[in-house]
Amino acid sequence: MGYLCQVRLHHAHQDLLTADPTRGDSVAAIARRWGFTTPARFTARYRDTYGHPPHRDLAHEPL
């Protein structure tokens, strides 16, 4: 199960990096697309893995 979660998180990360919030792309929609049903859990796992919240990658904010 851990490996599957890592794979899904990786794909969600890639989608966030290529997403365009001006087209309506959102963290919640991308998380759902990759099977994360609880936004708070997705955000926590994302922060633990990438060191910042997912909205930063959606907005393409610098670190």
PDB file of N, H, CA, C and O in Angstrom:
ATOM      1  N   MET A   1       0.817  -1.202   0.000  1.00  0.00           N
ATOM      2  CA  MET A   1       0.000   0.000   0.000  1.00  0.00           C
ATOM      3  C   MET A   1       0.858   1.262   0.000  1.00  0.00           C
ATOM      4  O   MET A   1       0.505   2.251  -0.643  1.00  0.00           O
ATOM      5  N   GLY A   2       1.973   1.235   0.711  1.00  0.00           N
ATOM      6  H   GLY A   2       2.259   0.432   1.233  1.00  0.00           H
ATOM      7  CA  GLY A   2       2.843   2.397   0.761  1.00  0.00           C
ATOM      8  C   GLY A   2       3.376   2.778  -0.609  1.00  0.00           C
ATOM      9  O   GLY A   2       3.428   3.956  -0.961  1.00  0.00           O
ATOM     10  N   TYR A   3       3.773   1.768  -1.379  1.00  0.00           N
ATOM     11  H   TYR A   3       3.731   0.811  -1.093  1.00  0.00           H
ATOM     12  CA  TYR A   3       4.284   2.034  -2.720  1.00  0.00           C
ATOM     13  C   TYR A   3       3.209   2.663  -3.599  1.00  0.00           C
ATOM     14  O   TYR A   3       3.477   3.621  -4.324  1.00  0.00           O
ATOM     15  N   LEU A   4       2.007   2.130  -3.534  1.00  0.00           N
ATOM     16  H   LEU A   4       1.789   1.352  -2.945  1.00  0.00           H
ATOM     17  CA  LEU A   4       0.914   2.670  -4.334  1.00  0.00           C
ATOM     18  C   LEU A   4       0.641   4.129  -3.979  1.00  0.00           C
ATOM     19  O   LEU A   4       0.401   4.950  -4.864  1.00  0.00           O
ATOM     20  N   CYS A   5       0.676   4.446  -2.706  1.00  0.00           N
ATOM     21  H   CYS A   5       0.871   3.778  -1.988  1.00  0.00           H
ATOM     22  CA  CYS A   5       0.470   5.831  -2.276  1.00  0.00           C
ATOM     23  C   CYS A   5       1.576   6.732  -2.820  1.00  0.00           C
ATOM     24  O   CYS A   5       1.302   7.850  -3.257  1.00  0.00           O
ATOM     25  N   GLN A   6       2.814   6.261  -2.800  1.00  0.00           N
ATOM     26  H   GLN A   6       3.037   5.352  -2.446  1.00  0.00           H
ATOM     27  CA  GLN A   6       3.933   7.040  -3.337  1.00  0.00           C
ATOM     28  C   GLN A   6       3.752   7.303  -4.824  1.00  0.00           C
ATOM     29  O   GLN A   6       4.014   8.410  -5.296  1.00  0.00           O
ATOM     30  N   VAL A   7       3.317   6.317  -5.550  1.00  0.00           N
ATOM     31  H   VAL A   7       3.104   5.418  -5.167  1.00  0.00           H
ATOM     32  CA  VAL A   7       3.106   6.466  -6.996  1.00  0.00           C
ATOM     33  C   VAL A   7       2.005   7.491  -7.254  1.00  0.00           C
ATOM     34  O   VAL A   7       2.159   8.382  -8.090  1.00  0.00           O
ATOM     35  N   ARG A   8       0.889   7.359  -6.527  1.00  0.00           N
ATOM     36  H   ARG A   8       0.764   6.636  -5.848  1.00  0.00           H
ATOM     37  CA  ARG A   8      -0.208   8.300  -6.711  1.00  0.00           C
ATOM     38  C   ARG A   8       0.224   9.718  -6.338  1.00  0.00           C
ATOM     39  O   ARG A   8      -0.131  10.676  -7.025  1.00  0.00           O
ATOM     40  N   LEU A   9       0.986   9.851  -5.259  1.00  0.00           N
ATOM     41  H   LEU A   9       1.275   9.073  -4.701  1.00  0.00           H
ATOM     42  CA  LEU A   9       1.468  11.165  -4.837  1.00  0.00           C
ATOM     43  C   LEU A   9       2.401  11.762  -5.887  1.00  0.00           C
ATOM     44  O   LEU A   9       2.339  12.959  -6.164  1.00  0.00           O
ATOM     45  N   HIS A  10       3.250  10.946  -6.461  1.00  0.00           N
ATOM     46  H   HIS A  10       3.301   9.973  -6.235  1.00  0.00           H
ATOM     47  CA  HIS A  10       4.159  11.417  -7.514  1.00  0.00           C
ATOM     48  C   HIS A  10       3.370  11.953  -8.712  1.00  0.00           C
ATOM     49  O   HIS A  10       3.689  13.015  -9.247  1.00  0.00           O
ATOM     50  N   HIS A  11       2.355  11.222  -9.122  1.00  0.00           N
ATOM     51  H   HIS A  11       2.097  10.359  -8.688  1.00  0.00           H
ATOM     52  CA  HIS A  11       1.555  11.660 -10.267  1.00  0.00           C
ATOM     53  C   HIS A  11       0.760  12.924  -9.943  1.00  0.00           C
ATOM     54  O   HIS A  11       0.613  13.803 -10.792  1.00  0.00           O
ATOM     55  N   ALA A  12       0.257  13.012  -8.732  1.00  0.00           N
ATOM     56  H   ALA A  12       0.377  12.297  -8.043  1.00  0.00           H
ATOM     57  CA  ALA A  12      -0.438  14.230  -8.319  1.00  0.00           C
ATOM     58  C   ALA A  12       0.533  15.409  -8.342  1.00  0.00           C
ATOM     59  O   ALA A  12       0.170  16.504  -8.771  1.00  0.00           O
ATOM     60  N   HIS A  13       1.756  15.191  -7.885  1.00  0.00           N
ATOM     61  H   HIS A  13       2.051  14.301  -7.536  1.00  0.00           H
ATOM     62  CA  HIS A  13       2.788  16.240  -7.901  1.00  0.00           C
ATOM     63  C   HIS A  13       3.047  16.706  -9.338  1.00  0.00           C
ATOM     64  O   HIS A  13       3.105  17.907  -9.602  1.00  0.00           O
ATOM     65  N   GLN A  14       3.199  15.768 -10.250  1.00  0.00           N
ATOM     66  H   GLN A  14       3.152  14.793 -10.035  1.00  0.00           H
ATOM     67  CA  GLN A  14       3.436  16.125 -11.650  1.00  0.00           C
ATOM     68  C   GLN A  14       2.265  16.920 -12.215  1.00  0.00           C
ATOM     69  O   GLN A  14       2.462  17.897 -12.937  1.00  0.00           O
ATOM     70  N   ASP A  15       1.047  16.501 -11.885  1.00  0.00           N
ATOM     71  H   ASP A  15       0.887  15.708 -11.298  1.00  0.00           H
ATOM     72  CA  ASP A  15      -0.137  17.229 -12.355  1.00  0.00           C
ATOM     73  C   ASP A  15      -0.177  18.649 -11.778  1.00  0.00           C
ATOM     74  O   ASP A  15      -0.539  19.593 -12.480  1.00  0.00           O
ATOM     75  N   LEU A  16       0.192  18.799 -10.515  1.00  0.00           N
ATOM     76  H   LEU A  16       0.486  18.032  -9.945  1.00  0.00           H
ATOM     77  CA  LEU A  16       0.197  20.135  -9.911  1.00  0.00           C
ATOM     78  C   LEU A  16       1.202  21.047 -10.607  1.00  0.00           C
ATOM     79  O   LEU A  16       0.935  22.231 -10.812  1.00  0.00           O
ATOM     80  N   LEU A  17       2.350  20.498 -10.968  1.00  0.00           N
ATOM     81  H   LEU A  17       2.568  19.536 -10.801  1.00  0.00           H
ATOM     82  CA  LEU A  17       3.379  21.304 -11.624  1.00  0.00           C
ATOM     83  C   LEU A  17       2.963  21.766 -13.016  1.00  0.00           C
ATOM     84  O   LEU A  17       3.432  22.799 -13.493  1.00  0.00           O
ATOM     85  N   THR A  18       2.096  21.015 -13.661  1.00  0.00           N
ATOM     86  H   THR A  18       1.715  20.176 -13.273  1.00  0.00           H
ATOM     87  CA  THR A  18       1.676  21.372 -15.019  1.00  0.00           C
ATOM     88  C   THR A  18       0.273  21.971 -15.060  1.00  0.00           C
ATOM     89  O   THR A  18      -0.218  22.341 -16.126  1.00  0.00           O
ATOM     90  N   ALA A  19      -0.365  22.064 -13.905  1.00  0.00           N
ATOM     91  H   ALA A  19       0.035  21.763 -13.039  1.00  0.00           H
ATOM     92  CA  ALA A  19      -1.735  22.585 -13.835  1.00  0.00           C
ATOM     93  C   ALA A  19      -1.763  24.092 -14.080  1.00  0.00           C
ATOM     94  O   ALA A  19      -0.758  24.787 -13.933  1.00  0.00           O
ATOM     95  N   ASP A  20      -2.927  24.562 -14.451  1.00  0.00           N
ATOM     96  H   ASP A  20      -3.743  23.998 -14.570  1.00  0.00           H
ATOM     97  CA  ASP A  20      -3.133  25.991 -14.670  1.00  0.00           C
ATOM     98  C   ASP A  20      -4.348  26.437 -13.864  1.00  0.00           C
ATOM     99  O   ASP A  20      -5.485  26.173 -14.254  1.00  0.00           O
ATOM    100  N   PRO A  21      -4.108  27.115 -12.734  1.00  0.00           N
ATOM    101  CA  PRO A  21      -5.239  27.530 -11.902  1.00  0.00           C
ATOM    102  C   PRO A  21      -6.188  28.487 -12.612  1.00  0.00           C
ATOM    103  O   PRO A  21      -7.349  28.598 -12.218  1.00  0.00           O
ATOM    104  N   THR A  22      -5.730  29.173 -13.639  1.00  0.00           N
ATOM    105  H   THR A  22      -4.787  29.083 -13.959  1.00  0.00           H
ATOM    106  CA  THR A  22      -6.617  30.087 -14.367  1.00  0.00           C
ATOM    107  C   THR A  22      -7.642  29.322 -15.204  1.00  0.00           C
ATOM    108  O   THR A  22      -8.652  29.888 -15.622  1.00  0.00           O
ATOM    109  N   ARG A  23      -7.380  28.026 -15.450  1.00  0.00           N
ATOM    110  H   ARG A  23      -6.559  27.566 -15.111  1.00  0.00           H
ATOM    111  CA  ARG A  23      -8.340  27.168 -16.161  1.00  0.00           C
ATOM    112  C   ARG A  23      -9.255  26.444 -15.193  1.00  0.00           C
ATOM    113  O   ARG A  23     -10.114  25.665 -15.608  1.00  0.00           O
ATOM    114  N   GLY A  24      -9.075  26.697 -13.910  1.00  0.00           N
ATOM    115  H   GLY A  24      -8.377  27.329 -13.573  1.00  0.00           H
ATOM    116  CA  GLY A  24      -9.912  26.051 -12.920  1.00  0.00           C
ATOM    117  C   GLY A  24      -9.302  24.826 -12.276  1.00  0.00           C
ATOM    118  O   GLY A  24      -9.962  24.156 -11.482  1.00  0.00           O
ATOM    119  N   ASP A  25      -8.041  24.513 -12.601  1.00  0.00           N
ATOM    120  H   ASP A  25      -7.504  25.057 -13.246  1.00  0.00           H
ATOM    121  CA  ASP A  25      -7.375  23.395 -11.948  1.00  0.00           C
ATOM    122  C   ASP A  25      -7.246  23.701 -10.457  1.00  0.00           C
ATOM    123  O   ASP A  25      -6.950  24.835 -10.079  1.00  0.00           O
ATOM    124  N   SER A  26      -7.464  22.702  -9.616  1.00  0.00           N
ATOM    125  H   SER A  26      -7.704  21.781  -9.923  1.00  0.00           H
ATOM    126  CA  SER A  26      -7.372  22.914  -8.180  1.00  0.00           C
ATOM    127  C   SER A  26      -6.648  21.750  -7.515  1.00  0.00           C
ATOM    128  O   SER A  26      -6.567  20.651  -8.064  1.00  0.00           O
ATOM    129  N   VAL A  27      -6.126  22.017  -6.326  1.00  0.00           N
ATOM    130  H   VAL A  27      -6.191  22.910  -5.881  1.00  0.00           H
ATOM    131  CA  VAL A  27      -5.465  20.974  -5.551  1.00  0.00           C
ATOM    132  C   VAL A  27      -6.458  19.856  -5.258  1.00  0.00           C
ATOM    133  O   VAL A  27      -6.130  18.680  -5.411  1.00  0.00           O
ATOM    134  N   ALA A  28      -7.658  20.211  -4.843  1.00  0.00           N
ATOM    135  H   ALA A  28      -7.925  21.167  -4.719  1.00  0.00           H
ATOM    136  CA  ALA A  28      -8.658  19.201  -4.488  1.00  0.00           C
ATOM    137  C   ALA A  28      -9.002  18.298  -5.675  1.00  0.00           C
ATOM    138  O   ALA A  28      -9.105  17.081  -5.519  1.00  0.00           O
ATOM    139  N   ALA A  29      -9.177  18.882  -6.848  1.00  0.00           N
ATOM    140  H   ALA A  29      -9.092  19.870  -6.975  1.00  0.00           H
ATOM    141  CA  ALA A  29      -9.520  18.088  -8.034  1.00  0.00           C
ATOM    142  C   ALA A  29      -8.379  17.143  -8.410  1.00  0.00           C
ATOM    143  O   ALA A  29      -8.619  15.987  -8.758  1.00  0.00           O
ATOM    144  N   ILE A  30      -7.160  17.624  -8.342  1.00  0.00           N
ATOM    145  H   ILE A  30      -6.965  18.564  -8.059  1.00  0.00           H
ATOM    146  CA  ILE A  30      -6.010  16.788  -8.681  1.00  0.00           C
ATOM    147  C   ILE A  30      -5.852  15.682  -7.650  1.00  0.00           C
ATOM    148  O   ILE A  30      -5.560  14.541  -8.008  1.00  0.00           O
ATOM    149  N   ALA A  31      -6.038  16.000  -6.390  1.00  0.00           N
ATOM    150  H   ALA A  31      -6.275  16.927  -6.099  1.00  0.00           H
ATOM    151  CA  ALA A  31      -5.952  14.981  -5.338  1.00  0.00           C
ATOM    152  C   ALA A  31      -7.002  13.895  -5.559  1.00  0.00           C
ATOM    153  O   ALA A  31      -6.693  12.707  -5.458  1.00  0.00           O
ATOM    154  N   ARG A  32      -8.237  14.290  -5.860  1.00  0.00           N
ATOM    155  H   ARG A  32      -8.487  15.255  -5.942  1.00  0.00           H
ATOM    156  CA  ARG A  32      -9.296  13.312  -6.125  1.00  0.00           C
ATOM    157  C   ARG A  32      -8.971  12.453  -7.331  1.00  0.00           C
ATOM    158  O   ARG A  32      -9.203  11.243  -7.323  1.00  0.00           O
ATOM    159  N   ARG A  33      -8.432  13.082  -8.372  1.00  0.00           N
ATOM    160  H   ARG A  33      -8.244  14.064  -8.379  1.00  0.00           H
ATOM    161  CA  ARG A  33      -8.084  12.335  -9.594  1.00  0.00           C
ATOM    162  C   ARG A  33      -7.139  11.178  -9.272  1.00  0.00           C
ATOM    163  O   ARG A  33      -7.213  10.122  -9.901  1.00  0.00           O
ATOM    164  N   TRP A  34      -6.256  11.373  -8.299  1.00  0.00           N
ATOM    165  H   TRP A  34      -6.196  12.231  -7.789  1.00  0.00           H
ATOM    166  CA  TRP A  34      -5.278  10.350  -7.961  1.00  0.00           C
ATOM    167  C   TRP A  34      -5.664   9.540  -6.738  1.00  0.00           C
ATOM    168  O   TRP A  34      -4.819   8.873  -6.140  1.00  0.00           O
ATOM    169  N   GLY A  35      -6.949   9.593  -6.356  1.00  0.00           N
ATOM    170  H   GLY A  35      -7.636  10.134  -6.841  1.00  0.00           H
ATOM    171  CA  GLY A  35      -7.461   8.695  -5.336  1.00  0.00           C
ATOM    172  C   GLY A  35      -7.347   9.165  -3.904  1.00  0.00           C
ATOM    173  O   GLY A  35      -7.568   8.382  -2.980  1.00  0.00           O
ATOM    174  N   PHE A  36      -7.008  10.423  -3.697  1.00  0.00           N
ATOM    175  H   PHE A  36      -6.828  11.059  -4.447  1.00  0.00           H
ATOM    176  CA  PHE A  36      -6.941  10.963  -2.341  1.00  0.00           C
ATOM    177  C   PHE A  36      -8.299  11.584  -2.024  1.00  0.00           C
ATOM    178  O   PHE A  36      -8.660  12.622  -2.579  1.00  0.00           O
ATOM    179  N   THR A  37      -9.043  10.947  -1.136  1.00  0.00           N
ATOM    180  H   THR A  37      -8.750  10.104  -0.685  1.00  0.00           H
ATOM    181  CA  THR A  37     -10.406  11.390  -0.859  1.00  0.00           C
ATOM    182  C   THR A  37     -10.493  12.397   0.285  1.00  0.00           C
ATOM    183  O   THR A  37     -11.509  13.074   0.441  1.00  0.00           O
ATOM    184  N   THR A  38      -9.444  12.496   1.076  1.00  0.00           N
ATOM    185  H   THR A  38      -8.619  11.945   0.950  1.00  0.00           H
ATOM    186  CA  THR A  38      -9.431  13.427   2.200  1.00  0.00           C
ATOM    187  C   THR A  38      -8.393  14.508   1.936  1.00  0.00           C
ATOM    188  O   THR A  38      -7.194  14.234   2.000  1.00  0.00           O
ATOM    189  N   PRO A  39      -8.831  15.743   1.635  1.00  0.00           N
ATOM    190  CA  PRO A  39      -7.877  16.809   1.304  1.00  0.00           C
ATOM    191  C   PRO A  39      -6.816  17.057   2.382  1.00  0.00           C
ATOM    192  O   PRO A  39      -5.655  17.306   2.057  1.00  0.00           O
ATOM    193  N   ALA A  40      -7.198  16.993   3.641  1.00  0.00           N
ATOM    194  H   ALA A  40      -8.141  16.790   3.905  1.00  0.00           H
ATOM    195  CA  ALA A  40      -6.226  17.241   4.715  1.00  0.00           C
ATOM    196  C   ALA A  40      -5.137  16.170   4.737  1.00  0.00           C
ATOM    197  O   ALA A  40      -3.965  16.472   4.962  1.00  0.00           O
ATOM    198  N   ARG A  41      -5.529  14.924   4.504  1.00  0.00           N
ATOM    199  H   ARG A  41      -6.482  14.678   4.322  1.00  0.00           H
ATOM    200  CA  ARG A  41      -4.525  13.848   4.463  1.00  0.00           C
ATOM    201  C   ARG A  41      -3.597  14.009   3.268  1.00  0.00           C
ATOM    202  O   ARG A  41      -2.386  13.818   3.380  1.00  0.00           O
ATOM    203  N   PHE A  42      -4.174  14.362   2.127  1.00  0.00           N
ATOM    204  H   PHE A  42      -5.158  14.517   2.037  1.00  0.00           H
ATOM    205  CA  PHE A  42      -3.354  14.586   0.936  1.00  0.00           C
ATOM    206  C   PHE A  42      -2.339  15.694   1.200  1.00  0.00           C
ATOM    207  O   PHE A  42      -1.156  15.543   0.895  1.00  0.00           O
ATOM    208  N   THR A  43      -2.801  16.806   1.768  1.00  0.00           N
ATOM    209  H   THR A  43      -3.762  16.929   2.016  1.00  0.00           H
ATOM    210  CA  THR A  43      -1.911  17.933   2.044  1.00  0.00           C
ATOM    211  C   THR A  43      -0.807  17.531   3.011  1.00  0.00           C
ATOM    212  O   THR A  43       0.348  17.911   2.819  1.00  0.00           O
ATOM    213  N   ALA A  44      -1.140  16.778   4.034  1.00  0.00           N
ATOM    214  H   ALA A  44      -2.078  16.470   4.190  1.00  0.00           H
ATOM    215  CA  ALA A  44      -0.136  16.349   5.009  1.00  0.00           C
ATOM    216  C   ALA A  44       0.906  15.440   4.363  1.00  0.00           C
ATOM    217  O   ALA A  44       2.106  15.613   4.578  1.00  0.00           O
ATOM    218  N   ARG A  45       0.450  14.479   3.577  1.00  0.00           N
ATOM    219  H   ARG A  45      -0.524  14.338   3.402  1.00  0.00           H
ATOM    220  CA  ARG A  45       1.398  13.581   2.902  1.00  0.00           C
ATOM    221  C   ARG A  45       2.264  14.344   1.911  1.00  0.00           C
ATOM    222  O   ARG A  45       3.463  14.093   1.793  1.00  0.00           O
ATOM    223  N   TYR A  46       1.644  15.275   1.204  1.00  0.00           N
ATOM    224  H   TYR A  46       0.669  15.479   1.299  1.00  0.00           H
ATOM    225  CA  TYR A  46       2.383  16.069   0.220  1.00  0.00           C
ATOM    226  C   TYR A  46       3.468  16.889   0.914  1.00  0.00           C
ATOM    227  O   TYR A  46       4.613  16.930   0.464  1.00  0.00           O
ATOM    228  N   ARG A  47       3.092  17.543   2.015  1.00  0.00           N
ATOM    229  H   ARG A  47       2.162  17.510   2.380  1.00  0.00           H
ATOM    230  CA  ARG A  47       4.053  18.365   2.760  1.00  0.00           C
ATOM    231  C   ARG A  47       5.184  17.501   3.307  1.00  0.00           C
ATOM    232  O   ARG A  47       6.347  17.900   3.257  1.00  0.00           O
ATOM    233  N   ASP A  48       4.854  16.323   3.829  1.00  0.00           N
ATOM    234  H   ASP A  48       3.909  15.999   3.870  1.00  0.00           H
ATOM    235  CA  ASP A  48       5.887  15.422   4.352  1.00  0.00           C
ATOM    236  C   ASP A  48       6.861  14.989   3.260  1.00  0.00           C
ATOM    237  O   ASP A  48       8.057  14.836   3.510  1.00  0.00           O
ATOM    238  N   THR A  49       6.347  14.796   2.059  1.00  0.00           N
ATOM    239  H   THR A  49       5.376  14.921   1.856  1.00  0.00           H
ATOM    240  CA  THR A  49       7.175  14.306   0.952  1.00  0.00           C
ATOM    241  C   THR A  49       7.957  15.416   0.261  1.00  0.00           C
ATOM    242  O   THR A  49       9.143  15.251  -0.023  1.00  0.00           O
ATOM    243  N   TYR A  50       7.305  16.548  -0.012  1.00  0.00           N
ATOM    244  H   TYR A  50       6.342  16.682   0.220  1.00  0.00           H
ATOM    245  CA  TYR A  50       7.924  17.594  -0.827  1.00  0.00           C
ATOM    246  C   TYR A  50       8.374  18.823  -0.041  1.00  0.00           C
ATOM    247  O   TYR A  50       9.023  19.708  -0.599  1.00  0.00           O
ATOM    248  N   GLY A  51       8.036  18.886   1.248  1.00  0.00           N
ATOM    249  H   GLY A  51       7.508  18.167   1.701  1.00  0.00           H
ATOM    250  CA  GLY A  51       8.526  19.971   2.093  1.00  0.00           C
ATOM    251  C   GLY A  51       7.736  21.264   2.031  1.00  0.00           C
ATOM    252  O   GLY A  51       8.136  22.261   2.632  1.00  0.00           O
ATOM    253  N   HIS A  52       6.629  21.263   1.321  1.00  0.00           N
ATOM    254  H   HIS A  52       6.304  20.453   0.833  1.00  0.00           H
ATOM    255  CA  HIS A  52       5.764  22.440   1.232  1.00  0.00           C
ATOM    256  C   HIS A  52       4.363  21.984   0.827  1.00  0.00           C
ATOM    257  O   HIS A  52       4.188  20.871   0.331  1.00  0.00           O
ATOM    258  N   PRO A  53       3.368  22.844   1.037  1.00  0.00           N
ATOM    259  CA  PRO A  53       1.995  22.441   0.712  1.00  0.00           C
ATOM    260  C   PRO A  53       1.763  22.386  -0.803  1.00  0.00           C
ATOM    261  O   PRO A  53       2.467  23.046  -1.568  1.00  0.00           O
ATOM    262  N   PRO A  54       0.781  21.602  -1.227  1.00  0.00           N
ATOM    263  CA  PRO A  54       0.550  21.428  -2.664  1.00  0.00           C
ATOM    264  C   PRO A  54       0.133  22.701  -3.386  1.00  0.00           C
ATOM    265  O   PRO A  54       0.401  22.840  -4.579  1.00  0.00           O
ATOM    266  N   HIS A  55      -0.503  23.613  -2.707  1.00  0.00           N
ATOM    267  H   HIS A  55      -0.721  23.500  -1.738  1.00  0.00           H
ATOM    268  CA  HIS A  55      -0.939  24.832  -3.409  1.00  0.00           C
ATOM    269  C   HIS A  55       0.246  25.634  -3.922  1.00  0.00           C
ATOM    270  O   HIS A  55       0.105  26.394  -4.881  1.00  0.00           O
ATOM    271  N   ARG A  56       1.412  25.480  -3.301  1.00  0.00           N
ATOM    272  H   ARG A  56       1.527  24.863  -2.523  1.00  0.00           H
ATOM    273  CA  ARG A  56       2.601  26.194  -3.779  1.00  0.00           C
ATOM    274  C   ARG A  56       2.987  25.723  -5.181  1.00  0.00           C
ATOM    275  O   ARG A  56       3.369  26.533  -6.025  1.00  0.00           O
ATOM    276  N   ASP A  57       2.889  24.429  -5.427  1.00  0.00           N
ATOM    277  H   ASP A  57       2.578  23.771  -4.741  1.00  0.00           H
ATOM    278  CA  ASP A  57       3.226  23.917  -6.765  1.00  0.00           C
ATOM    279  C   ASP A  57       2.146  24.246  -7.764  1.00  0.00           C
ATOM    280  O   ASP A  57       2.444  24.475  -8.936  1.00  0.00           O
ATOM    281  N   LEU A  58       0.891  24.276  -7.331  1.00  0.00           N
ATOM    282  H   LEU A  58       0.650  24.090  -6.378  1.00  0.00           H
ATOM    283  CA  LEU A  58      -0.201  24.661  -8.226  1.00  0.00           C
ATOM    284  C   LEU A  58      -0.023  26.101  -8.690  1.00  0.00           C
ATOM    285  O   LEU A  58      -0.247  26.414  -9.859  1.00  0.00           O
ATOM    286  N   ALA A  59       0.371  26.959  -7.790  1.00  0.00           N
ATOM    287  H   ALA A  59       0.553  26.705  -6.840  1.00  0.00           H
ATOM    288  CA  ALA A  59       0.550  28.375  -8.117  1.00  0.00           C
ATOM    289  C   ALA A  59       1.934  28.658  -8.687  1.00  0.00           C
ATOM    290  O   ALA A  59       2.215  29.774  -9.123  1.00  0.00           O
ATOM    291  N   HIS A  60       2.803  27.639  -8.685  1.00  0.00           N
ATOM    292  H   HIS A  60       2.575  26.732  -8.331  1.00  0.00           H
ATOM    293  CA  HIS A  60       4.179  27.771  -9.188  1.00  0.00           C
ATOM    294  C   HIS A  60       4.929  28.848  -8.429  1.00  0.00           C
ATOM    295  O   HIS A  60       5.700  29.612  -9.010  1.00  0.00           O
ATOM    296  N   GLU A  61       4.694  28.902  -7.111  1.00  0.00           N
ATOM    297  H   GLU A  61       4.068  28.282  -6.639  1.00  0.00           H
ATOM    298  CA  GLU A  61       5.411  29.854  -6.264  1.00  0.00           C
ATOM    299  C   GLU A  61       6.831  29.362  -6.037  1.00  0.00           C
ATOM    300  O   GLU A  61       7.051  28.158  -5.907  1.00  0.00           O
ATOM    301  N   PRO A  62       7.789  30.263  -5.986  1.00  0.00           N
ATOM    302  CA  PRO A  62       9.172  29.851  -5.693  1.00  0.00           C
ATOM    303  C   PRO A  62       9.294  29.367  -4.255  1.00  0.00           C
ATOM    304  O   PRO A  62       8.519  29.770  -3.387  1.00  0.00           O
ATOM    305  N   LEU A  63      10.268  28.506  -4.010  1.00  0.00           N
ATOM    306  H   LEU A  63      10.897  28.180  -4.715  1.00  0.00           H
ATOM    307  CA  LEU A  63      10.491  28.001  -2.652  1.00  0.00           C
ATOM    308  C   LEU A  63      11.120  29.020  -1.762  1.00  0.00           C
ATOM    309  O   LEU A  63      11.371  28.745  -0.589  1.00  0.00           O
TER     310      LEU A  63
END
